[in-house]
Each structure stands twice: as C-alpha cells, then as structure tokens.
Amino acid sequence: MPTLPAPDKYLGVPIEVLRQHAGYAATDATHDAEIDNAFAIAVQIVEAYLDRILAYGSYTETAQRFAGTTIHLKAYPVDLVDMVVSGSGIEPEYVVSKEIGVVYLSAFLRANDLSCSYEGGFITVPGAIQMALIGTYDNVWSSVSATTNVAAVGQEVRAMSMDGMKLEYQNFSGGSGSRSFGYIPAAMLPMIDPYRREFV
C-alpha cells in the first residue's frame, strides 16, 4: 500500500481564502495562529454535526464495555484496518465495509474494552464539506475573540486527546446528542447531510 501524505491542516481550503475571510490580505501571514484556532473549531463543529472525522490519518478507537457485532468507525472511508483486539487479547474475526466505516464481527462479542486501529478519512475532502467549513469558520471568526476565547469554544465541541495523527475515542457510536450546530450556515446543511453518519 503506498504511503499517503499527511492531510493538509486546512482540509483543502487555501489559507489565502481563510485570511481574506478574516479580513486580511491573502499574503498576510501575521494572524495565521488565530486563523488556525478558528478553523480548528470550525472543523470540530462540522465533524460533530457529521459524526465523523474528516482528515485522513491513522486512528485508534476504544469502546468500553463493548457488546455487539458491529464497530462504527469515525474516520471513513476506511483504507485499512490494522487490528481489532480486546483488552484480554481476543482478536475476533471480522470483515470491513470500507466506504461506510463499519467493521462486522463474525460473532457477537462481549468485552470490557475493544480497540480498533485503522487508517481512514477523506484524502480529498468533498467540495460541499469544504464550503461548510468556510461558512462555519466565518461564523466562528466573527463571534469570538481570536486571541482569548477561541480555545474555550473549541473545548466545548468535543474532548479529545491528540498525539500527532492519533486520536483516542472512548466509544464507537457516540451520537451528536444535544450539541448546538448554529455555527454551520443553515443553507449548507442540506449540502452536507448526505455525508452524515448512517448507522447500519
């Protein structure tokens, strides 16, 4: 399997566009740290709405007190599943539906914890999602202080621990719950709804 490049941190959206949307010249890089923060929040908001991870990378997801026959992965389409293993060392047989990010176990499994390591996500983010990211970024930028409040808003979207491209999630099927997605422009929701997680 060929080694793929790490995804661009702006998911295909040119930094020049983000600078201009923030009110700066396309070549003005002096505010890129604030732009990075605001765009990271926009990504988290759109990902929470879609209930999926957008960027291609290597991920490990762990479910506590797992009981079932399916694992719904967050980053899909899935390119490769490296391993499915329980804390007690059980490695169940499985097949993967790569396009929808679902791992089907060959039999019902009950385990205190079950981990899946895999590679997945969009290598090229669809244009509709890019447009939603820009619109969400515009709303985030205009509604919070880029120097004081950006990090706090981001922390409200989803808690995560990050080590390079590896993210640890505590369950395979956490839904959106009661989060507010008011930062995503309403006109863009029908454009990205086809990319929302559909449980199978």
C-alpha positions in Angstrom: 0.0 0.0 0.0 1.5 3.4 -1.0 2.3 5.9 1.8 -0.1 8.8 1.6 0.9 12.3 2.5 -0.4 13.8 5.8 -3.6 15.7 5.2 -3.4 19.5 4.8 -4.5 21.0 8.1 -7.0 23.2 6.2 -8.5 20.1 4.5 -8.0 21.5 1.0 -9.2 25.1 1.8 -6.4 27.5 0.8 -5.0 29.5 3.7 -5.3 32.6 1.4 -9.1 32.2 1.4 -9.2 32.0 5.2 -7.0 35.1 5.5 -9.3 37.0 3.2 -12.4 35.8 5.0 -10.8 37.1 8.3 -10.4 40.5 6.7 -6.7 40.3 6.0 -4.7 40.3 2.7 -4.2 36.9 1.2 -0.4 37.2 1.7 -0.6 38.5 5.3 0.6 35.6 7.5 0.8 37.6 10.7 -2.6 36.3 12.0 -2.2 32.6 11.0 -2.1 31.4 14.6 -5.6 32.9 15.3 -6.8 31.6 11.9 -5.5 28.1 12.8 -7.5 28.2 16.1 -10.7 29.4 14.5 -10.5 26.9 11.6 -9.8 24.1 14.0 -13.0 24.9 15.9 -14.9 25.0 12.6 -13.6 21.6 11.7 -14.7 20.2 15.1 -18.2 21.7 14.7 -18.7 20.3 11.3 -17.2 16.9 12.4 -19.6 16.8 15.3 -22.6 17.5 13.1 -21.5 14.8 10.6 -20.5 12.4 13.5 -17.3 11.6 11.6 -13.6 12.5 11.4 -12.7 14.3 8.1 -8.9 14.1 7.8 -7.2 11.0 6.6 -4.9 9.5 9.2 -4.1 6.6 11.5 -6.5 6.2 14.4 -7.2 4.0 17.4 -10.7 3.9 18.8 -11.6 2.1 22.0 -15.0 1.1 23.3 -15.5 0.3 27.0 -17.9 -2.5 28.0 -18.4 -3.5 24.3 -21.2 -5.8 23.5 -22.3 -6.4 19.9 -21.3 -7.4 16.4 -20.5 -4.1 14.7 -18.0 -1.3 15.2 -18.8 2.1 13.7 -15.5 3.9 13.0 -15.3 7.7 13.0 -12.9 8.3 10.1 -14.1 6.8 6.8 -14.0 5.8 4.1 -11.6 3.2 5.7 -8.4 2.4 3.9 -7.1 -0.3 6.1 -7.9 -2.0 9.5 -4.7 -2.9 11.2 -6.1 -4.6 14.3 -9.2 -5.4 16.3 -8.4 -6.6 19.8 -9.9 -6.7 23.3 -8.1 -5.9 26.5 -7.9 -9.6 27.3 -6.2 -10.3 24.0 -9.2 -11.7 22.0 -8.8 -10.9 18.3 -12.2 -11.6 16.7 -12.6 -12.4 13.0 -14.2 -9.5 11.0 -15.0 -8.0 7.6 -14.9 -4.3 6.8 -17.3 -2.2 4.8 -14.7 0.4 3.9 -17.0 3.0 2.3 -19.2 3.4 5.4 -16.6 2.6 8.0 -18.3 -0.4 9.6 -16.5 -3.4 11.0 -18.7 -6.5 11.1 -17.6 -9.1 13.7 -18.2 -12.7 12.7 -19.9 -13.4 16.1 -21.4 -11.5 19.0 -18.7 -10.3 21.3 -18.8 -9.1 24.9 -15.6 -7.4 26.2 -14.6 -4.9 28.9 -12.9 -3.0 26.2 -12.4 -3.4 22.4 -9.9 -1.4 20.4 -9.7 -0.9 16.6 -6.6 0.6 14.9 -7.1 1.7 11.3 -6.4 4.2 8.6 -9.2 6.2 7.1 -10.8 9.6 6.4 -11.0 11.7 3.3 -7.9 12.0 1.3 -9.7 14.7 -0.7 -12.5 16.4 1.3 -15.6 16.9 -0.9 -16.3 20.4 -2.1 -19.7 20.7 -0.2 -17.9 20.0 3.1 -15.2 22.5 2.3 -17.9 25.1 1.7 -19.5 24.3 5.0 -16.1 24.5 6.7 -15.6 28.0 5.3 -19.1 29.2 6.3 -18.6 27.8 9.8 -15.2 29.4 10.0 -16.7 32.8 9.1 -19.3 32.5 11.9 -16.7 31.3 14.4 -14.3 34.1 13.4 -17.0 36.8 13.7 -18.4 35.6 17.0 -15.4 35.0 19.2 -12.2 36.9 20.1 -9.4 35.2 18.2 -6.9 36.0 21.0 -8.9 35.0 24.1 -12.0 32.9 23.6 -11.2 30.6 20.6 -9.7 27.8 22.6 -12.5 27.7 25.1 -15.1 27.5 22.3 -13.2 24.6 20.8 -13.1 22.7 24.0 -16.9 22.8 24.2 -17.3 20.9 20.9 -15.6 17.6 21.6 -13.0 16.5 24.1 -10.1 14.6 22.6 -6.5 13.7 23.2 -4.2 14.1 20.2 -0.8 12.7 19.6 0.2 13.5 16.1 -2.4 11.9 13.9 -3.7 9.5 16.5 -6.9 10.2 18.4 -8.4 8.2 21.2 -12.2 7.9 21.4 -14.0 6.2 24.2 -16.8 4.7 22.1 -17.6 3.7 18.6 -21.0 5.2 18.3 -21.2 8.4 20.2 -24.0 10.5 18.6 -24.3 14.2 18.4 -26.6 14.5 21.5 -27.8 18.0 22.2 -24.9 19.9 20.8 -25.8 23.2 19.0 -24.7 23.5 15.4 -25.8 27.1 15.0 -22.3 28.0 13.6 -22.9 26.0 10.5 -24.9 28.1 8.0 -28.4 26.7 7.6 -28.2 26.8 3.8 -25.2 24.5 3.9 -26.8 21.8 6.0 -28.7 20.1 3.1 -25.4 20.1 1.1 -23.5 18.1 3.8 -26.4 16.0 5.2 -25.5 13.1 2.7 -22.2 12.8 4.5 -23.6 12.3 8.0 -23.1 9.1 9.8 -25.7 6.5 8.9 -25.7 3.5 11.3 -26.2 0.2 9.6 
